[in-house]
Amino acid sequence: MAERYTEEELTKGKELFSQDCSFVLGVASLSQLPADDREEIAFAGRSNVGKSSLVNALTGRKTLAKTSNTPGRTQQLNYFMLTDKLYLVDMPGYGFAQAPEALVKKWQKMLFAYLQGRVNLKRVFLLIDSRHGIKKVDAEIMDMLDKAAVNYQIVLTKADKISAAELEKIVSATAETIKEHPAAHIDLLITSSEKKQGIDELRAEIAKLINYV
């Protein structure tokens, strides 16, 4: 994966994420969204896929984003500001059974409106647990992103939890699925927040997205 990025790009990614990053606000309705005066990227994925852990790993902070073993704990759009350049958005986890159906539908409606209407949203990073691959609920979200015409890129998480052979199978299957989705970025990223695998590459990708110099 590292060969896709030059040393300069990797360095720029590290520089970007070494700067101040702080929690701004939690958004429960679209009326609470901050002004679209800076670029933003969002992280989406099933509950417990490791979104908060990835945000913490990217920023080099252990508790910036709250992690939980309870699926569905993140129930709003959590905004973090990285210097004055970028918003990082931790989106509500999806696909958990504990939440009432009416609440899930409310979130889905809000998320689609957010995705479709946020002009400064550069990309959604869709996190997929590498132990399980793309599930039905993930495919539904991918269809929603395609429909909203939002550029998104798949990030395989928890890559340290399975064997290299199994990971290779998941990578291959995921790459084939990506071909069927017009809004999906062709390249996928492989990460482990615990082992810091792929973190520098994801930082470099984000720095490139916002033309960080």
Summary of the structure (lengths in Angstrom):
residues: 213
radius of gyration: 16.0
end to end distance: 22.0
largest distance: 48.0
contacts: 680
relative contact order: 0.20
helix: 40%
strand: 22%
